[in-house]
């Protein structure tokens, strides 16, 4: 698995692979947006402290 993919179970479809959709540095740390490879579910991760889970909008 590359640095652009992670293994994590998707709560929508059960798939176990997410790809890195976006990444940027913000005042809270590094913000990354991960999207499921099978459905449109996505979540945002900021450094190791903050995660938000929401269905990604196209």
C-alpha distance matrix in Angstrom:
0.0 3.8 6.9 7.9 6.2 7.2 8.5 12.2 15.0 16.8 20.6 21.7 20.1 18.2 14.8 11.9 9.4 10.6 10.2 12.0 15.5 17.5 18.0 21.3 23.4 26.3 29.0 27.2 24.1 20.8 20.5 17.2 17.3 14.5 15.2 14.5 13.2 16.3 19.1 20.4 19.8 18.6 19.1 19.8 18.9 21.2 20.4 20.4 23.7 23.7 21.8 23.3 22.5 24.1 23.8 22.8 25.7 25.3
3.8 0.0 3.8 5.2 5.5 7.8 10.5 13.9 17.0 18.3 22.0 23.0 21.9 20.4 17.0 14.2 11.1 11.0 9.4 10.1 13.5 15.0 15.2 18.4 20.6 23.7 26.6 25.1 21.9 18.4 18.3 15.2 15.7 13.6 14.7 14.9 13.9 17.4 19.8 20.4 20.0 18.3 18.6 18.7 17.7 19.6 18.8 19.5 22.8 22.8 21.2 22.8 22.4 23.9 23.7 22.2 24.9 24.4
6.9 3.8 0.0 3.8 5.6 7.4 10.9 13.7 17.2 18.3 21.8 23.0 22.4 21.1 18.0 15.2 12.1 10.8 8.9 8.3 11.8 12.5 12.0 15.0 16.9 20.0 22.8 21.5 18.1 14.7 14.8 12.1 13.2 11.8 13.8 14.9 14.7 18.4 20.2 20.2 19.4 17.0 16.7 16.1 14.8 16.2 15.3 16.3 19.7 19.8 18.6 20.4 20.6 22.3 22.6 20.9 23.7 23.5
7.9 5.2 3.8 0.0 3.8 7.0 10.6 13.0 16.0 16.4 19.9 20.7 20.1 19.3 16.2 13.9 10.3 8.4 5.6 5.1 8.4 9.8 10.4 13.8 16.5 19.4 22.6 21.3 18.3 14.6 13.9 10.6 10.8 9.2 10.7 12.0 11.6 15.4 17.0 16.8 16.5 14.2 14.5 14.3 13.8 15.8 15.7 17.1 20.1 19.4 17.7 18.9 18.7 19.8 19.7 17.8 20.3 19.8
6.2 5.5 5.6 3.8 0.0 3.8 7.0 9.6 12.5 13.2 16.9 17.8 17.0 15.8 12.7 10.2 6.7 5.5 4.4 6.1 9.6 11.8 12.7 16.3 18.8 21.3 24.3 22.5 19.8 16.3 15.2 11.6 11.2 8.4 9.4 9.6 9.3 12.9 14.8 15.3 14.6 12.8 13.3 13.9 13.6 16.2 16.3 16.9 19.8 19.0 16.8 17.9 17.1 18.4 18.2 16.9 19.8 19.7
7.2 7.8 7.4 7.0 3.8 0.0 3.8 6.3 9.8 11.2 14.7 16.3 15.8 14.0 11.4 8.2 5.8 5.4 6.5 8.1 11.6 13.5 14.0 17.4 19.4 21.5 24.1 21.8 19.2 16.2 15.1 11.8 11.6 8.6 9.9 9.7 10.4 13.5 15.1 15.7 14.1 12.4 12.3 13.1 12.3 15.1 15.0 14.7 17.6 17.1 14.8 16.2 15.4 17.3 17.6 17.1 20.4 20.9
8.5 10.5 10.9 10.6 7.0 3.8 0.0 3.8 6.9 9.3 12.7 14.7 13.8 11.3 9.0 5.3 4.8 6.4 9.1 11.4 14.5 16.7 17.4 20.7 22.6 24.4 26.7 24.1 21.9 19.1 17.9 14.7 14.1 10.7 11.3 9.9 10.7 12.9 14.7 16.0 14.1 13.2 13.3 14.8 14.1 17.3 17.2 16.2 18.7 18.2 15.7 16.9 15.6 17.6 17.8 18.0 21.5 22.2
12.2 13.9 13.7 13.0 9.6 6.3 3.8 0.0 3.8 6.4 9.3 11.8 11.6 9.1 7.9 4.9 5.9 6.8 10.2 12.3 14.8 17.0 17.8 21.0 22.7 24.0 26.1 23.2 21.5 19.1 17.4 14.5 13.4 10.1 10.5 9.0 11.0 12.4 13.5 14.5 12.0 11.3 11.1 13.2 12.8 16.2 16.6 15.3 17.2 16.3 13.4 14.2 12.6 14.7 15.2 16.1 19.7 21.1
15.0 17.0 17.2 16.0 12.5 9.8 6.9 3.8 0.0 3.8 6.3 8.8 8.4 5.6 5.7 4.3 7.1 8.5 12.3 14.8 16.7 19.2 20.5 23.7 25.6 26.5 28.6 25.6 24.3 22.1 20.0 17.1 15.4 12.0 11.3 9.0 11.0 11.3 12.0 13.5 11.0 11.4 11.9 14.7 15.0 18.7 19.6 18.2 19.5 18.1 14.8 14.9 12.4 14.1 14.2 15.7 19.2 20.7
16.8 18.3 18.3 16.4 13.2 11.2 9.3 6.4 3.8 0.0 3.8 5.4 5.8 4.8 5.3 6.1 7.8 8.1 11.7 14.2 15.2 17.9 19.7 22.9 25.1 25.8 28.0 25.3 24.3 22.0 19.4 16.4 14.0 10.8 9.2 6.7 9.4 9.0 8.8 10.1 7.4 8.7 10.0 13.4 14.6 18.4 20.0 19.1 20.0 18.0 14.3 13.5 10.4 11.2 10.7 12.4 15.8 17.4
20.6 22.0 21.8 19.9 16.9 14.7 12.7 9.3 6.3 3.8 0.0 3.8 6.0 5.8 8.2 9.5 11.6 11.7 15.2 17.2 17.9 20.3 22.0 24.9 26.9 27.0 29.0 26.1 25.6 23.7 20.9 18.5 15.9 13.3 11.8 9.8 12.7 11.6 10.4 11.3 8.3 10.0 10.9 14.4 15.9 19.5 21.4 20.3 20.5 18.2 14.5 13.1 9.7 10.3 10.1 12.8 16.0 18.1
21.7 23.0 23.0 20.7 17.8 16.3 14.7 11.8 8.8 5.4 3.8 0.0 3.8 6.1 8.2 10.8 12.3 12.3 15.4 17.6 17.6 20.4 22.7 25.7 28.1 28.3 30.5 27.9 27.4 25.3 22.3 19.6 16.5 13.9 11.5 9.1 11.6 9.6 7.7 8.9 6.8 9.7 11.8 15.6 17.7 21.4 23.7 23.0 23.2 20.6 16.8 14.8 11.1 10.3 8.8 11.4 14.0 15.8
20.1 21.9 22.4 20.1 17.0 15.8 13.8 11.6 8.4 5.8 6.0 3.8 0.0 3.8 5.6 9.0 10.8 11.8 14.9 17.8 18.2 21.4 23.8 27.1 29.7 30.3 32.8 30.3 29.4 27.0 24.1 21.0 18.0 14.8 12.1 8.8 10.1 7.5 6.9 9.6 8.6 11.6 14.1 17.8 19.7 23.5 25.5 24.8 25.5 23.1 19.4 17.8 14.2 13.7 11.7 13.6 16.1 17.1
18.2 20.4 21.1 19.3 15.8 14.0 11.3 9.1 5.6 4.8 5.8 6.1 3.8 0.0 3.8 6.4 9.3 11.2 14.8 17.8 18.9 22.0 24.0 27.3 29.7 30.5 32.8 30.0 28.9 26.5 24.0 21.0 18.5 15.0 12.9 9.6 10.8 9.1 9.7 12.3 10.7 12.9 14.7 18.1 19.3 23.1 24.5 23.4 24.4 22.5 19.0 18.1 14.8 15.2 14.0 15.9 18.8 20.0
14.8 17.0 18.0 16.2 12.7 11.4 9.0 7.9 5.7 5.3 8.2 8.2 5.6 3.8 0.0 3.8 6.0 8.4 11.7 15.1 16.5 19.8 21.9 25.4 28.0 29.2 31.8 29.3 27.8 25.0 22.7 19.3 16.9 13.2 11.0 7.3 7.7 6.6 8.5 11.4 10.4 12.1 14.2 17.4 18.5 22.3 23.5 22.7 24.2 22.5 19.0 18.4 15.5 15.9 14.5 15.5 18.4 19.0
11.9 14.2 15.2 13.9 10.2 8.2 5.3 4.9 4.3 6.1 9.5 10.8 9.0 6.4 3.8 0.0 3.8 6.9 10.4 13.6 15.8 18.8 20.3 23.8 26.1 27.6 30.0 27.4 25.6 22.9 21.0 17.6 15.8 12.1 10.9 8.0 8.5 9.1 11.2 13.4 11.9 12.5 13.7 16.4 16.8 20.4 21.1 20.1 22.0 20.8 17.6 17.8 15.4 16.6 15.9 16.7 20.0 20.7
9.4 11.1 12.1 10.3 6.7 5.8 4.8 5.9 7.1 7.8 11.6 12.3 10.8 9.3 6.0 3.8 0.0 3.8 6.8 10.2 12.5 15.6 17.3 20.9 23.5 25.3 28.0 25.8 23.7 20.6 18.7 15.1 13.4 9.6 8.5 6.2 6.1 8.2 10.5 12.2 11.3 11.2 12.6 14.9 15.3 18.8 19.5 19.2 21.4 20.2 17.1 17.3 15.3 16.3 15.5 15.4 18.5 18.8
10.6 11.0 10.8 8.4 5.5 5.4 6.4 6.8 8.5 8.1 11.7 12.3 11.8 11.2 8.4 6.9 3.8 0.0 3.8 6.8 8.9 11.9 13.8 17.4 20.1 21.8 24.7 22.6 20.6 17.4 15.3 11.6 9.6 5.9 5.2 4.4 5.6 8.6 9.9 10.4 9.3 8.2 9.6 11.5 12.3 15.8 16.9 17.1 19.2 17.6 14.5 14.6 13.0 13.8 13.2 12.5 15.7 16.0
10.2 9.4 8.9 5.6 4.4 6.5 9.1 10.2 12.3 11.7 15.2 15.4 14.9 14.8 11.7 10.4 6.8 3.8 0.0 3.8 6.1 9.2 11.3 15.1 18.1 20.2 23.4 21.9 19.6 16.1 14.0 10.2 8.5 5.5 5.4 6.4 6.5 10.2 11.5 11.3 11.0 9.4 10.7 11.7 12.6 15.5 16.6 17.7 19.9 18.4 15.7 15.9 14.8 15.3 14.6 12.9 15.6 15.3
12.0 10.1 8.3 5.1 6.1 8.1 11.4 12.3 14.8 14.2 17.2 17.6 17.8 17.8 15.1 13.6 10.2 6.8 3.8 0.0 3.8 5.8 7.5 11.3 14.4 16.7 20.0 18.7 16.4 12.7 10.8 7.1 6.1 4.7 6.6 9.2 9.9 13.5 14.0 12.9 12.5 9.8 10.1 10.0 10.6 12.9 14.1 15.8 18.0 16.5 14.4 14.8 14.6 15.3 15.1 13.0 15.4 15.3
15.5 13.5 11.8 8.4 9.6 11.6 14.5 14.8 16.7 15.2 17.9 17.6 18.2 18.9 16.5 15.8 12.5 8.9 6.1 3.8 0.0 3.8 7.2 10.8 14.3 16.2 19.7 18.9 17.0 13.6 10.9 7.6 5.4 5.5 6.2 9.5 10.4 13.6 13.3 11.3 11.5 8.9 9.9 9.7 11.5 13.7 15.6 17.8 19.4 17.3 15.1 14.7 14.4 14.2 13.6 10.7 12.5 12.1
17.5 15.0 12.5 9.8 11.8 13.5 16.7 17.0 19.2 17.9 20.3 20.4 21.4 22.0 19.8 18.8 15.6 11.9 9.2 5.8 3.8 0.0 3.8 7.0 10.7 12.6 16.3 15.9 14.0 10.6 8.1 5.7 5.1 7.3 9.3 12.9 14.1 17.3 16.7 14.4 14.2 11.0 10.8 9.2 10.5 11.7 13.6 16.4 17.9 16.0 14.5 14.4 15.1 15.2 15.3 12.4 13.9 13.8
18.0 15.2 12.0 10.4 12.7 14.0 17.4 17.8 20.5 19.7 22.0 22.7 23.8 24.0 21.9 20.3 17.3 13.8 11.3 7.5 7.2 3.8 0.0 3.8 7.2 9.7 13.3 13.0 10.7 7.2 5.6 4.4 6.4 9.1 12.0 15.5 17.0 20.3 19.9 17.6 16.8 13.3 12.1 9.5 9.5 9.6 10.9 14.1 15.8 14.4 13.8 14.6 16.0 16.9 17.7 15.2 17.0 17.3
21.3 18.4 15.0 13.8 16.3 17.4 20.7 21.0 23.7 22.9 24.9 25.7 27.1 27.3 25.4 23.8 20.9 17.4 15.1 11.3 10.8 7.0 3.8 0.0 3.8 6.4 10.1 10.7 8.6 5.9 5.3 6.6 9.2 12.4 15.4 19.0 20.7 23.9 23.2 20.7 19.8 16.1 14.4 11.2 10.8 9.5 10.7 14.4 15.6 14.5 14.7 15.7 17.8 18.7 20.0 17.5 18.9 19.5
23.4 20.6 16.9 16.5 18.8 19.4 22.6 22.7 25.6 25.1 26.9 28.1 29.7 29.7 28.0 26.1 23.5 20.1 18.1 14.4 14.3 10.7 7.2 3.8 0.0 3.8 7.0 8.0 5.8 4.5 6.0 8.8 11.9 15.1 18.5 22.0 23.9 27.0 26.3 23.8 22.5 18.7 16.4 12.8 11.6 9.1 9.5 13.3 14.3 13.8 15.0 16.5 19.2 20.6 22.4 20.3 21.8 22.7
26.3 23.7 20.0 19.4 21.3 21.5 24.4 24.0 26.5 25.8 27.0 28.3 30.3 30.5 29.2 27.6 25.3 21.8 20.2 16.7 16.2 12.6 9.7 6.4 3.8 0.0 3.8 5.5 5.3 6.1 6.6 10.2 12.9 16.4 19.6 23.2 25.5 28.4 27.2 24.4 22.8 19.1 16.5 12.7 11.7 8.7 9.9 13.5 13.4 12.6 14.2 15.4 18.5 19.8 22.0 20.2 21.6 22.9
29.0 26.6 22.8 22.6 24.3 24.1 26.7 26.1 28.6 28.0 29.0 30.5 32.8 32.8 31.8 30.0 28.0 24.7 23.4 20.0 19.7 16.3 13.3 10.1 7.0 3.8 0.0 3.8 5.6 8.2 9.4 13.2 16.0 19.4 22.7 26.1 28.7 31.4 30.2 27.3 25.5 21.8 18.8 15.0 13.6 10.0 10.7 13.7 13.0 12.7 15.2 16.6 20.1 21.7 24.2 22.9 24.3 26.0
27.2 25.1 21.5 21.3 22.5 21.8 24.1 23.2 25.6 25.3 26.1 27.9 30.3 30.0 29.3 27.4 25.8 22.6 21.9 18.7 18.9 15.9 13.0 10.7 8.0 5.5 3.8 0.0 3.8 7.0 8.0 11.7 14.5 17.5 21.0 24.1 26.9 29.6 28.3 25.7 23.4 19.8 16.4 12.7 10.8 7.1 7.6 10.3 9.1 9.0 11.9 13.8 17.4 19.4 22.3 21.4 23.3 25.4
24.1 21.9 18.1 18.3 19.8 19.2 21.9 21.5 24.3 24.3 25.6 27.4 29.4 28.9 27.8 25.6 23.7 20.6 19.6 16.4 17.0 14.0 10.7 8.6 5.8 5.3 5.6 3.8 0.0 3.8 6.3 9.7 13.1 15.9 19.6 22.7 25.2 28.1 27.3 25.0 22.9 19.1 15.9 12.2 9.8 6.1 5.4 8.8 9.2 9.6 12.0 14.4 17.7 19.9 22.5 21.3 23.5 25.2
20.8 18.4 14.7 14.6 16.3 16.2 19.1 19.1 22.1 22.0 23.7 25.3 27.0 26.5 25.0 22.9 20.6 17.4 16.1 12.7 13.6 10.6 7.2 5.9 4.5 6.1 8.2 7.0 3.8 0.0 3.8 6.5 10.2 12.8 16.5 19.7 21.9 25.0 24.5 22.3 20.5 16.7 13.9 10.4 8.1 5.5 5.2 8.9 10.4 10.3 11.5 13.8 16.5 18.5 20.6 19.1 21.4 22.7
20.5 18.3 14.8 13.9 15.2 15.1 17.9 17.4 20.0 19.4 20.9 22.3 24.1 24.0 22.7 21.0 18.7 15.3 14.0 10.8 10.9 8.1 5.6 5.3 6.0 6.6 9.4 8.0 6.3 3.8 0.0 3.8 6.9 10.0 13.5 16.9 19.3 22.2 21.3 18.9 17.1 13.3 10.6 7.0 5.8 4.3 6.5 9.8 10.7 9.2 9.5 10.8 13.4 15.0 17.0 15.4 17.6 19.0
17.2 15.2 12.1 10.6 11.6 11.8 14.7 14.5 17.1 16.4 18.5 19.6 21.0 21.0 19.3 17.6 15.1 11.6 10.2 7.1 7.6 5.7 4.4 6.6 8.8 10.2 13.2 11.7 9.7 6.5 3.8 0.0 3.8 6.5 10.1 13.4 15.6 18.6 18.0 15.9 14.3 10.5 8.5 5.7 5.2 6.3 8.2 10.8 12.3 10.7 9.6 10.6 12.2 13.6 15.0 13.3 15.8 16.9
17.3 15.7 13.2 10.8 11.2 11.6 14.1 13.4 15.4 14.0 15.9 16.5 18.0 18.5 16.9 15.8 13.4 9.6 8.5 6.1 5.4 5.1 6.4 9.2 11.9 12.9 16.0 14.5 13.1 10.2 6.9 3.8 0.0 3.8 6.8 10.4 12.8 15.5 14.5 12.2 10.7 7.1 5.9 4.4 6.4 8.8 11.4 13.4 14.4 12.0 9.8 9.6 10.1 10.8 11.6 9.6 12.2 13.4
14.5 13.6 11.8 9.2 8.4 8.6 10.7 10.1 12.0 10.8 13.3 13.9 14.8 15.0 13.2 12.1 9.6 5.9 5.5 4.7 5.5 7.3 9.1 12.4 15.1 16.4 19.4 17.5 15.9 12.8 10.0 6.5 3.8 0.0 3.8 6.9 9.4 12.2 11.8 10.2 8.7 5.5 5.5 6.3 7.8 11.1 13.0 14.2 15.7 13.5 10.7 10.5 9.9 10.7 10.9 9.4 12.6 13.5
15.2 14.7 13.8 10.7 9.4 9.9 11.3 10.5 11.3 9.2 11.8 11.5 12.1 12.9 11.0 10.9 8.5 5.2 5.4 6.6 6.2 9.3 12.0 15.4 18.5 19.6 22.7 21.0 19.6 16.5 13.5 10.1 6.8 3.8 0.0 3.8 6.4 8.8 8.1 6.7 5.9 4.2 6.6 8.9 11.2 14.6 16.8 17.7 19.0 16.6 13.3 12.3 10.5 10.3 9.2 7.6 10.6 11.1
14.5 14.9 14.9 12.0 9.6 9.7 9.9 9.0 9.0 6.7 9.8 9.1 8.8 9.6 7.3 8.0 6.2 4.4 6.4 9.2 9.5 12.9 15.5 19.0 22.0 23.2 26.1 24.1 22.7 19.7 16.9 13.4 10.4 6.9 3.8 0.0 3.8 5.5 5.6 6.2 5.6 6.1 8.9 11.9 13.8 17.5 19.4 19.7 21.1 18.8 15.3 14.3 11.8 11.6 10.0 9.5 12.4 12.8
13.2 13.9 14.7 11.6 9.3 10.4 10.7 11.0 11.0 9.4 12.7 11.6 10.1 10.8 7.7 8.5 6.1 5.6 6.5 9.9 10.4 14.1 17.0 20.7 23.9 25.5 28.7 26.9 25.2 21.9 19.3 15.6 12.8 9.4 6.4 3.8 0.0 3.8 6.1 7.8 8.7 9.6 12.5 15.1 16.9 20.4 22.0 22.5 24.2 22.2 18.8 18.0 15.6 15.2 13.2 12.1 14.5 13.8
16.3 17.4 18.4 15.4 12.9 13.5 12.9 12.4 11.3 9.0 11.6 9.6 7.5 9.1 6.6 9.1 8.2 8.6 10.2 13.5 13.6 17.3 20.3 23.9 27.0 28.4 31.4 29.6 28.1 25.0 22.2 18.6 15.5 12.2 8.8 5.5 3.8 0.0 3.8 7.1 8.5 10.7 14.0 17.2 19.3 23.0 24.8 25.0 26.4 24.2 20.6 19.3 16.3 15.4 12.8 12.5 14.5 14.0
19.1 19.8 20.2 17.0 14.8 15.1 14.7 13.5 12.0 8.8 10.4 7.7 6.9 9.7 8.5 11.2 10.5 9.9 11.5 14.0 13.3 16.7 19.9 23.2 26.3 27.2 30.2 28.3 27.3 24.5 21.3 18.0 14.5 11.8 8.1 5.6 6.1 3.8 0.0 3.8 5.7 8.7 12.3 15.7 18.3 22.0 24.3 24.7 25.6 22.9 19.2 17.3 14.1 12.5 9.5 9.4 11.2 11.1
20.4 20.4 20.2 16.8 15.3 15.7 16.0 14.5 13.5 10.1 11.3 8.9 9.6 12.3 11.4 13.4 12.2 10.4 11.3 12.9 11.3 14.4 17.6 20.7 23.8 24.4 27.3 25.7 25.0 22.3 18.9 15.9 12.2 10.2 6.7 6.2 7.8 7.1 3.8 0.0 3.8 6.4 10.1 13.3 16.4 19.8 22.6 23.3 23.9 20.9 17.3 15.0 12.1 10.0 6.7 5.7 7.5 7.7
19.8 20.0 19.4 16.5 14.6 14.1 14.1 12.0 11.0 7.4 8.3 6.8 8.6 10.7 10.4 11.9 11.3 9.3 11.0 12.5 11.5 14.2 16.8 19.8 22.5 22.8 25.5 23.4 22.9 20.5 17.1 14.3 10.7 8.7 5.9 5.6 8.7 8.5 5.7 3.8 0.0 3.8 7.2 10.7 13.7 17.3 20.0 20.3 20.7 17.7 14.0 11.7 8.6 7.0 4.6 5.2 8.4 10.1
18.6 18.3 17.0 14.2 12.8 12.4 13.2 11.3 11.4 8.7 10.0 9.7 11.6 12.9 12.1 12.5 11.2 8.2 9.4 9.8 8.9 11.0 13.3 16.1 18.7 19.1 21.8 19.8 19.1 16.7 13.3 10.5 7.1 5.5 4.2 6.1 9.6 10.7 8.7 6.4 3.8 0.0 3.8 7.1 10.1 13.6 16.4 17.1 17.5 14.6 11.0 9.1 6.8 6.1 5.5 4.9 8.6 10.5
19.1 18.6 16.7 14.5 13.3 12.3 13.3 11.1 11.9 10.0 10.9 11.8 14.1 14.7 14.2 13.7 12.6 9.6 10.7 10.1 9.9 10.8 12.1 14.4 16.4 16.5 18.8 16.4 15.9 13.9 10.6 8.5 5.9 5.5 6.6 8.9 12.5 14.0 12.3 10.1 7.2 3.8 0.0 3.8 6.7 10.2 13.1 13.7 13.8 10.8 7.3 5.7 4.5 5.7 7.3 7.3 10.9 13.2
19.8 18.7 16.1 14.3 13.9 13.1 14.8 13.2 14.7 13.4 14.4 15.6 17.8 18.1 17.4 16.4 14.9 11.5 11.7 10.0 9.7 9.2 9.5 11.2 12.8 12.7 15.0 12.7 12.2 10.4 7.0 5.7 4.4 6.3 8.9 11.9 15.1 17.2 15.7 13.3 10.7 7.1 3.8 0.0 3.8 6.7 9.9 11.3 11.3 8.3 5.7 5.3 6.6 8.2 10.4 9.7 12.7 14.9
18.9 17.7 14.8 13.8 13.6 12.3 14.1 12.8 15.0 14.6 15.9 17.7 19.7 19.3 18.5 16.8 15.3 12.3 12.6 10.6 11.5 10.5 9.5 10.8 11.6 11.7 13.6 10.8 9.8 8.1 5.8 5.2 6.4 7.8 11.2 13.8 16.9 19.3 18.3 16.4 13.7 10.1 6.7 3.8 0.0 3.8 6.4 7.5 8.1 6.0 4.5 6.5 8.7 11.3 13.8 13.4 16.5 18.6
21.2 19.6 16.2 15.8 16.2 15.1 17.3 16.2 18.7 18.4 19.5 21.4 23.5 23.1 22.3 20.4 18.8 15.8 15.5 12.9 13.7 11.7 9.6 9.5 9.1 8.7 10.0 7.1 6.1 5.5 4.3 6.3 8.8 11.1 14.6 17.5 20.4 23.0 22.0 19.8 17.3 13.6 10.2 6.7 3.8 0.0 3.8 6.3 6.4 5.1 6.2 8.7 11.7 14.2 16.9 16.3 19.0 21.0
20.4 18.8 15.3 15.7 16.3 15.0 17.2 16.6 19.6 20.0 21.4 23.7 25.5 24.5 23.5 21.1 19.5 16.9 16.6 14.1 15.6 13.6 10.9 10.7 9.5 9.9 10.7 7.6 5.4 5.2 6.5 8.2 11.4 13.0 16.8 19.4 22.0 24.8 24.3 22.6 20.0 16.4 13.1 9.9 6.4 3.8 0.0 3.8 5.7 6.7 8.6 11.8 14.7 17.5 20.2 19.6 22.4 24.3
20.4 19.5 16.3 17.1 16.9 14.7 16.2 15.3 18.2 19.1 20.3 23.0 24.8 23.4 22.7 20.1 19.2 17.1 17.7 15.8 17.8 16.4 14.1 14.4 13.3 13.5 13.7 10.3 8.8 8.9 9.8 10.8 13.4 14.2 17.7 19.7 22.5 25.0 24.7 23.3 20.3 17.1 13.7 11.3 7.5 6.3 3.8 0.0 3.8 6.2 8.1 11.8 14.5 17.8 20.7 20.8 23.9 26.1
23.7 22.8 19.7 20.1 19.8 17.6 18.7 17.2 19.5 20.0 20.5 23.2 25.5 24.4 24.2 22.0 21.4 19.2 19.9 18.0 19.4 17.9 15.8 15.6 14.3 13.4 13.0 9.1 9.2 10.4 10.7 12.3 14.4 15.7 19.0 21.1 24.2 26.4 25.6 23.9 20.7 17.5 13.8 11.3 8.1 6.4 5.7 3.8 0.0 3.8 7.0 10.5 13.6 16.9 20.2 20.7 23.6 26.2
23.7 22.8 19.8 19.4 19.0 17.1 18.2 16.3 18.1 18.0 18.2 20.6 23.1 22.5 22.5 20.8 20.2 17.6 18.4 16.5 17.3 16.0 14.4 14.5 13.8 12.6 12.7 9.0 9.6 10.3 9.2 10.7 12.0 13.5 16.6 18.8 22.2 24.2 22.9 20.9 17.7 14.6 10.8 8.3 6.0 5.1 6.7 6.2 3.8 0.0 3.8 6.9 10.3 13.4 16.8 17.2 20.1 22.9
21.8 21.2 18.6 17.7 16.8 14.8 15.7 13.4 14.8 14.3 14.5 16.8 19.4 19.0 19.0 17.6 17.1 14.5 15.7 14.4 15.1 14.5 13.8 14.7 15.0 14.2 15.2 11.9 12.0 11.5 9.5 9.6 9.8 10.7 13.3 15.3 18.8 20.6 19.2 17.3 14.0 11.0 7.3 5.7 4.5 6.2 8.6 8.1 7.0 3.8 0.0 3.8 6.7 10.0 13.3 14.0 17.1 19.9
23.3 22.8 20.4 18.9 17.9 16.2 16.9 14.2 14.9 13.5 13.1 14.8 17.8 18.1 18.4 17.8 17.3 14.6 15.9 14.8 14.7 14.4 14.6 15.7 16.5 15.4 16.6 13.8 14.4 13.8 10.8 10.6 9.6 10.5 12.3 14.3 18.0 19.3 17.3 15.0 11.7 9.1 5.7 5.3 6.5 8.7 11.8 11.8 10.5 6.9 3.8 0.0 3.8 6.5 10.1 11.1 14.0 17.2
22.5 22.4 20.6 18.7 17.1 15.4 15.6 12.6 12.4 10.4 9.7 11.1 14.2 14.8 15.5 15.4 15.3 13.0 14.8 14.6 14.4 15.1 16.0 17.8 19.2 18.5 20.1 17.4 17.7 16.5 13.4 12.2 10.1 9.9 10.5 11.8 15.6 16.3 14.1 12.1 8.6 6.8 4.5 6.6 8.7 11.7 14.7 14.5 13.6 10.3 6.7 3.8 0.0 3.8 7.1 9.0 12.2 15.4
24.1 23.9 22.3 19.8 18.4 17.3 17.6 14.7 14.1 11.2 10.3 10.3 13.7 15.2 15.9 16.6 16.3 13.8 15.3 15.3 14.2 15.2 16.9 18.7 20.6 19.8 21.7 19.4 19.9 18.5 15.0 13.6 10.8 10.7 10.3 11.6 15.2 15.4 12.5 10.0 7.0 6.1 5.7 8.2 11.3 14.2 17.5 17.8 16.9 13.4 10.0 6.5 3.8 0.0 3.8 6.1 9.0 12.4
23.8 23.7 22.6 19.7 18.2 17.6 17.8 15.2 14.2 10.7 10.1 8.8 11.7 14.0 14.5 15.9 15.5 13.2 14.6 15.1 13.6 15.3 17.7 20.0 22.4 22.0 24.2 22.3 22.5 20.6 17.0 15.0 11.6 10.9 9.2 10.0 13.2 12.8 9.5 6.7 4.6 5.5 7.3 10.4 13.8 16.9 20.2 20.7 20.2 16.8 13.3 10.1 7.1 3.8 0.0 3.8 6.5 9.6
22.8 22.2 20.9 17.8 16.9 17.1 18.0 16.1 15.7 12.4 12.8 11.4 13.6 15.9 15.5 16.7 15.4 12.5 12.9 13.0 10.7 12.4 15.2 17.5 20.3 20.2 22.9 21.4 21.3 19.1 15.4 13.3 9.6 9.4 7.6 9.5 12.1 12.5 9.4 5.7 5.2 4.9 7.3 9.7 13.4 16.3 19.6 20.8 20.7 17.2 14.0 11.1 9.0 6.1 3.8 0.0 3.8 6.5
25.7 24.9 23.7 20.3 19.8 20.4 21.5 19.7 19.2 15.8 16.0 14.0 16.1 18.8 18.4 20.0 18.5 15.7 15.6 15.4 12.5 13.9 17.0 18.9 21.8 21.6 24.3 23.3 23.5 21.4 17.6 15.8 12.2 12.6 10.6 12.4 14.5 14.5 11.2 7.5 8.4 8.6 10.9 12.7 16.5 19.0 22.4 23.9 23.6 20.1 17.1 14.0 12.2 9.0 6.5 3.8 0.0 3.8
25.3 24.4 23.5 19.8 19.7 20.9 22.2 21.1 20.7 17.4 18.1 15.8 17.1 20.0 19.0 20.7 18.8 16.0 15.3 15.3 12.1 13.8 17.3 19.5 22.7 22.9 26.0 25.4 25.2 22.7 19.0 16.9 13.4 13.5 11.1 12.8 13.8 14.0 11.1 7.7 10.1 10.5 13.2 14.9 18.6 21.0 24.3 26.1 26.2 22.9 19.9 17.2 15.4 12.4 9.6 6.5 3.8 0.0
